[in-house]
Every structure is written in C-alpha cells, then in structure tokens.
Amino acid sequence: MKTKQFSPEEMENYIARFKDMKPLSSSYDANMGIPKEAYETMTAKTLYLMMAPDDQGGPMAQNPAVVTKDKMSVIIAECPPGNRPPLHAHHSTNETFFCLDGRFRIRWGDEGENEVYLDPYDMIAVPPGVVRDFTNVADETARLLVFITGEAEENFNDIEMTPGEADRLRGQFGDEVVDQFREIGISFDAGLDTEAAE
C-alpha cells in the first residue's frame, strides 16, 4: 500500500506546541454570559485542549491545537495546590486521568466518598456514569493529562455536575451564569434519578 508523504509545514497541523497553547477559559467571556472566573470554578484552574475532533461540541471543545478524526479529546489540566473541578459525571464518554507531575487525589461516588492518590505516571480510567473529581494535593502547580473518548462527537456534550454545584455557582455568580452553563451543555443532575421523575 502506498504511504502518505507530509512536508514539515503540513505536519505542523498535527503538532500541539504547549508554549503556544491558550487556556480553554479564554474562549469564554462576560459577553457569552460566562465570566472567566465562573468557568474556572467549574473546571480545573487551567485547561489546555491539545487535541479534539473538529465538530466535537460541548464546553471543552473550543480551538483544539490538533484537530483529529478520532473520537478523543486530550487535555492538560494545570492546577495550583488545592485546585479541583466540581464533582461531575460523564455518561457517554470514558475519562482517564494520567498524572504528569505533582500528586492528585481522585474522588468518586455521588458525594466523593471514595478516593485514591495518583503519583507521577499513575493512571486511572473512571467508568462512565460514575461521579468523580480530581484535586492537586501537592505543594506546587501540578499537571494531569486527561483523555476523554466516546463513540460519536455528540457524546462529548455529557458533563453533569451535582445539584450542590449549581447552588454553589448560583450563590457566587447568579442564576444567569447557571443558565449559561446549561446552554453550553453542562447539567446539574448528577446523582439524581431523573428518569424516575419523568
């Protein structure tokens, strides 16, 4: 079978240069109804989208450094000490955490009642439907490599926070910001039996 030939210039489209990356939070601003500070409280402090499908959709899909046909997002979460995203679940995608440096506590369960610690080069693959979060427990900024895989682009729009996170966000930023997060695909029903209520 004939192989493909790429020039160095063409190959640049397949390279993510960390020094050129902009945080995902820079894709949101007050004009969209989501202040940067609010976005950063709903995710790790700084997220860098290294790779994602072009038409993936969802709140973690703006301007990937490398666009792929694969149904996979690759993100670097850069967290100062104590930083964490809220407890959340993904029902249609698999999320895998790989500790690059520092130390991270991974919690799971509807209340985060279970935990394990990752040191550099440790990895955990959290099954779909399980509420989880991660916290930098090191004394300095640490990085976690996050892989999210799914069957189709629309599966990536499946971030579900716990109802308590909506209350916390509402108290800090108001109802309008909670509504804007819902508009970009974040729900606040993790742990609730919403099918039984319908």
N, C-alpha and C positions, 0 to 999 in steps of 0.2 A: 504494500500500500504506500502511495506517495505521501511523504511528510509535508508539513507546512513550514514555510520559511518566514520569519519575522525579522524586520530590521530592528536595531536598537531603539529607534524612535517609536515604532509600533509596539514594542514590548513595554514601553513606559506606561501604556494604558493598563497594564497588568501588574504594576508595582505600586504599593502603598508606602509612601515615604513619611515616616512618623513626624519628622520635623515640619512637614507641610500640612499636617492634619489640623483641622479646626474642630473644637468640641461640638457635639450634637446640639448642645444648648444654644449655640449661636444661630441655629436655624429657627429658633423661636424668639419672639419679642413681644413687647406690650401691644403692638399693632395687631397681633394674632390673638390677643386676649390671654396669652400665657407669658407672664414675666419670666425672665431667665431664672430668677431666684426660685420661682414656683416649680419650674421644670427641674431644676437641680435638686429640689427636695423630693421629687418623685422618681429620681434615678440616682445612680452613683453621682458624686460631685461632677466628674468629668467623664464623658463617654466619647470615644473615637470610633467612628464606623469605618473599619478597614475594608470590608467587602460586604456586598449585598446584591441581590437581584435588582435589576433596573426598575421593575414595576412592583416591588415587594409591598409597598404600602405599610401603614402603621406608624406609630410615633417614633420608632427607632430606625427609620429608613431614609433619612434625608442626606443626600450628597455622599454616597459611599466613595471611598478613594478608588476602589476597584469594583467595577460592575461585572457581575457574573451571571451565567445562565443557571448555575447551581441554586438549589433551594436552601441557601445557607447564608446567615449573617455572621460576620466575625467582628467583634467589638472589643476594644480595650477599655476596661473600667479603671480609671485612675482615682484613687480615694485617699484623702487625708486621713489621719488617725481618727477612728470612731465613725467614719462616714459609712452610710449604707443606704440602699434603696428601701422603700417600704416592703412589708410582706406582700407578696404577689404570687399569682399562679399563671401558667400558660397551659391551656387545654389542648391546643392543636399543634404545638411545637415542642421540641426537646431542647432543653437548655443545659449546657455543660460548662462548668467553671474550671479553669486551669490557672493555678497560682503562679504568676511570673516572678514576683518578689514580695517580700514582707510576709504577713501572715493574715489569713482570713478565717473568720468564723462563718460557717454556713448553717443557717437555721432552717427547719422545715416543720410543717404542721400548721393548722389553722391559726394557732397562737404563737407559732415559732417555738414550740415546746421541746423540740429535738435539736441537737447541734453536733457539729463535727468541725475540726480545725484543719485547714489546708496550709501546709508549708510550701516553699518554692518547689515547683514541678509536681505537686499533688493535684489530683483532678477528681471531680465528682460530676456525674451525669444525673441530673434531677429528672425523674419521670414526669410526663405531662399530668396536669391536674393536681399536683402537689404544691401547696403554698410554700414559698421559700424567700429568703433574702441572704445577703452576704454583708459582712462588716469587716473593715480593716481594723484588726486588733493590734497592729504593730505601732511603734512609736513614731514612724515617719510615713510619708506617702508611699502607697503600695499599689501594685497593678495586678489585675485579674483579666485573663483572656476569656472571653465569653463566646461560645459557639451556639447559635440557635439554628436548628434545622426543622424543616417542615415539608409537607408533600406538595403544597402549592403556595403561590405568593400571598393569597388571601388568608392563609393560616397564620401569617406573622402578625396579624392585627388582633392578637388574642391576649392582651395584657389585662389581668383582672386583679385589682387591689382589694384589700379587705374593707368593709364598711367603715371601720375606725379610721382608715387613712383618708376617706372622704371627709369625715368630721374634722380631722386634724387640718386638712388642706383648707376646708371651708372656714375654720376659725382663724387661720393665718392669712388667707388671701381672698375669701369671699365666695359666694355661690357662683359668680360668673366664671371664675377660674376652674371650679369643679366642672361646670358645664362645658367649658372649652376642652378640658381633658377628655370628657366623654366624646366630644366632637372628633378628636383625633384618634379615638379608638380605645381609650382606657375605660374599663368599667370598674365598679366598686362593689361587686357581689361575691368576691372570693369567700368560700365557706358557707354561703347561703344556698339553700335548696330552692333555687328559683323555678325549677320545673314543677315542683310540688305546689308552688304558689299560683301557677298559671291555670 
